[in-house]
């Protein structure tokens, strides 16, 4: 059973996410890079909101990342996810994205994904 503190923390994140999503939207020229974080894994999707389709979807569950790191919920795995995401976006011909951090603070795993995606020459 969830404690009241965990429920309010989760609701605060959802409120932040909704507030940010009012202003952020992805298009075919500049799709939205959406991050979701769980305790064990981190997930990233690149979405064209106008068409309602997901262009690229990766997570630390992918075989390219899963075998290299013992635990997929840490910063090293998030860095690998960012690098792999940049390669996949380059293959699709996507050079610019809008970053949607999902209501999470910009530090730790979320920052690691963003910074390593930028190192792969993807513009936010």
C-alpha positions as CSV (number, residue, x, y, z in Angstrom):
1,X,0.0,0.0,0.0
2,X,1.3,3.5,-0.9
3,X,1.8,6.0,1.8
4,X,0.3,9.5,1.7
5,X,3.7,11.0,1.1
6,X,4.4,8.8,-2.0
7,X,0.9,9.6,-3.4
8,X,1.4,13.3,-3.0
9,X,4.9,13.1,-4.6
10,X,3.5,11.2,-7.5
11,X,0.6,13.7,-7.9
12,X,3.0,16.6,-7.8
13,X,5.0,15.1,-10.7
14,X,1.8,14.5,-12.7
15,X,0.7,18.1,-12.1
16,X,4.1,19.4,-13.2
17,X,3.9,17.2,-16.3
18,X,0.4,18.4,-17.3
19,X,1.5,22.1,-16.8
20,X,4.5,21.6,-19.0
21,X,2.6,19.6,-21.7
22,X,0.2,22.5,-22.2
23,X,3.0,24.4,-23.9
24,X,5.1,21.5,-25.4
25,X,4.0,19.7,-28.6
26,X,5.8,17.7,-31.1
27,X,5.6,18.1,-34.9
28,X,7.1,16.3,-37.9
29,X,9.9,18.9,-38.1
30,X,10.6,18.8,-34.4
31,X,9.1,15.8,-32.6
32,X,8.8,15.6,-28.8
33,X,11.4,13.5,-26.8
34,X,9.4,12.2,-23.8
35,X,11.2,10.6,-20.8
36,X,9.6,8.2,-18.3
37,X,11.6,7.0,-15.3
38,X,10.8,4.0,-13.1
39,X,12.9,2.5,-10.3
40,X,14.4,-0.2,-12.4
41,X,14.4,1.3,-16.0
42,X,14.2,4.5,-18.0
43,X,12.2,4.9,-21.2
44,X,12.4,7.4,-24.0
45,X,10.0,8.0,-26.9
46,X,10.1,10.4,-29.8
47,X,6.6,11.4,-30.7
48,X,4.9,13.4,-33.5
49,X,1.9,14.8,-31.6
50,X,0.2,16.2,-34.7
51,X,0.0,12.8,-36.4
52,X,-0.3,10.9,-33.1
53,X,2.5,8.4,-33.9
54,X,5.7,7.3,-32.1
55,X,8.7,7.6,-34.3
56,X,11.3,6.0,-32.1
57,X,11.0,4.1,-28.8
58,X,13.9,2.9,-26.7
59,X,14.4,1.8,-23.1
60,X,17.0,0.2,-20.9
61,X,15.2,-3.0,-21.6
62,X,16.6,-3.0,-25.2
63,X,19.2,-5.7,-25.8
64,X,21.9,-3.2,-26.8
65,X,21.8,-1.8,-23.3
66,X,20.5,-4.6,-21.1
67,X,23.5,-6.9,-21.5
68,X,26.1,-4.2,-20.8
69,X,25.1,-3.0,-17.4
70,X,24.2,-5.1,-14.4
71,X,21.5,-2.6,-13.2
72,X,19.4,-0.7,-15.8
73,X,18.1,2.0,-13.4
74,X,21.3,4.0,-12.9
75,X,23.0,6.9,-14.6
76,X,25.4,4.7,-16.7
77,X,22.5,3.0,-18.3
78,X,20.8,6.3,-18.9
79,X,23.9,7.6,-20.6
80,X,23.9,4.5,-22.9
81,X,20.2,5.1,-23.6
82,X,21.0,8.7,-24.7
83,X,23.8,7.7,-27.0
84,X,21.7,4.9,-28.6
85,X,18.8,7.3,-28.9
86,X,20.9,9.8,-30.8
87,X,22.1,7.1,-33.2
88,X,18.5,6.0,-33.9
89,X,17.3,9.6,-34.4
90,X,20.2,10.2,-36.9
91,X,19.2,7.0,-38.8
92,X,15.6,8.4,-39.0
93,X,16.9,11.8,-40.2
94,X,15.7,13.7,-37.1
95,X,18.1,16.4,-36.0
96,X,15.9,18.6,-33.7
97,X,13.5,17.6,-30.9
98,X,11.5,19.2,-28.2
99,X,12.5,17.8,-24.7
100,X,9.7,16.7,-22.4
101,X,11.2,15.7,-19.1
102,X,7.9,14.3,-17.9
103,X,7.6,16.4,-14.7
104,X,10.9,15.0,-13.4
105,X,13.7,17.3,-12.2
106,X,16.5,17.9,-14.7
107,X,19.2,16.0,-12.9
108,X,20.5,12.4,-12.5
109,X,19.1,9.9,-15.0
110,X,17.0,12.5,-16.9
111,X,20.0,14.8,-17.4
112,X,22.2,11.9,-18.4
113,X,19.8,10.9,-21.2
114,X,19.5,14.5,-22.4
115,X,23.2,15.3,-22.3
116,X,24.2,12.1,-24.2
117,X,21.5,12.7,-26.8
118,X,23.0,16.2,-27.3
119,X,26.5,14.8,-27.6
120,X,25.1,12.8,-30.6
121,X,24.4,16.2,-32.3
122,X,20.6,16.2,-31.7
123,X,19.4,19.8,-31.0
124,X,16.9,20.5,-28.2
